[in-house]
Amino acid sequence: MSVTLKEYPQEQVAAQPVGAWTGTACRLVVGALREQLAVEDLTQPHWWTLNHVAGAPGRWTRAELTERLAKWDDLGIDFEGVYDDLAGRGRLVEDAGLMTLTEAGEAGRLRAGERNLRVHRQAHEGIDTADFVTTINVLRRMVANLGGDGDLPA
């Protein structure tokens, strides 16, 4: 699905409110991701949990993972409820307080990952990799300039 954009003079584009454009982009990207995760009966906090636990099996306690994920929470997420839900559906187990994914949890994570990759590809269509990198670096600089953490997530 190739989209053609109208061209504008550089001065006109440079005068655009970055907050409006980043806000619109955020709502559309997050909305598309949430829609795809819902197909797997997952929310973003489920997805964050599955990915972190898969990346370091047996490393995360509930408290440590909640502390890590809280910086992305803008909805007042009940992380304990997310962990309980994943455990109750057989996607996550805890041993001595440390979380590990089950086979079903990993399979669901992989399916959801493929769905998210489709959104990623759609969002990046027609955007040169160098332009995307420049965009991310500009946004990182803006975040840092405004007192936020401009580092890439670990």
N, C-alpha and C positions, 0 to 999 in steps of 0.2 A: 504494500500500500504506500506508494510514493505520493508525498504531499508537496505541492508547489507553494512557496511563500512569496508574497509580494515584496519587492525590493524597496527600501527607503534610503534616503540620504543618511550618511553616517551621523551627522549632527542630530537628526531626528531620533535615531535609535539611541544615541548616547544620552539623550534627555529623558529616556523612559524610566519610570520608577521600578527599580530592581525588586523591591518588595512585592509589588503587584505581580511581576512576571515569575519570581521564584515561588510566590504563594500559589499562583495558578498551576505552575509546573508540579509543585509538591502535591497539591490536591489531586491532580490527574494521575500522577505516577502512583501515589499511595493508594488512591481509589482503585486503579487497575490491579495493583498487587493484592490488595485486600479482596477484590473480586475473585482473583485466581486462587488465593489461599482458601477462601470460603468453599470452593469446589472440593477441597480436601478436608473440609470441616475444621479449618484452622483459622486462627487470628494471627495478627502480626506478633503478639507476644508468644504465642505457641511457636511460631517460626523462629523467633529469636532464641527461644529456649532450645528447640531441637538443634539449631545450628551450633550454639555454644557448647551444648553437651556432646554433640557429635565431634566437635573439634578438639575436645579434651575430655574423653570419657573418664569418669571417676575422679575428676578434678573439682567439680563444682558442688558446693553445698547450696541449699536454698538461699541462705542469707547472702553468700558471696555472689551468687548469680543475680539475685535481686538488686544488689548494690551495683553490679555491672550494667544491668539492663535499665535501671531506673533513669539514666540520663536520656534515653530515647522515649520515655513515657510522657506523653502529653495528654493522656486520657484517664489518669488515676487508676492504672491497672492493678488488679488484685493478683499479684504474681503467685501467691500461695494457691489461689484458685486455679491458675493456669497449670502449675505443677501437679496439683491434685487431679485435674482433668486429664492431663497427659498420662499420669500414672493409672488412673481409673480406666482409661481406654487401652491400657496395655502398651503404651508407647515409650514409657519411661519407668525405670526401676531405680530404687535407692538402696545402697548397701553401706551401712555405717554412716548414713547421711550424705553419701556421695552419689550423684546422679549419673546414670548410663542409659543410653537408648536401647530399646529392645529391637528385634528384627523388624517388627511392625512399625516402630518409631522411625527407624532408618529408612524403611521403604516409603513411608509417608513423606519423610523429609526429602527424599530424592524426587518423588513425584511433584511435590510442591516446588522444589528447586527448578524443575523443568518448566513448570508453569510460570514461575518468576522470570526465568530466562527468556521466555517468549515476550513478556512485558518489556524486559530490558532491551531486547532486539528491536521491538516496535518503537520504543522511545528513542533509540539510537539511529533509526533508519535515516539515511541521508546526511548523517553527521560524521565528518572525518574524525578519526581517532585523535589527531593532533588538536582539532578544535574542541573536542570533548575534554581532553586533558587541560587545555587552556581554561575552559569554562570552570572545571572543578578547582583549578588552582586560583582562579579569580574569586570564586566563592569562598574558598579556604581563607584567602587574604581578607575578604570582607568580614568573615566570621572573626578572625583574629583581630582585625582593626576595631571591632566592636566589643572586644573583651572575651570572646569565646575561644574554644579550643580548635585551632585550625589544623591540628594533626589528623592524619588518616586514622580510622579506628584500627585497633590492634586485632 
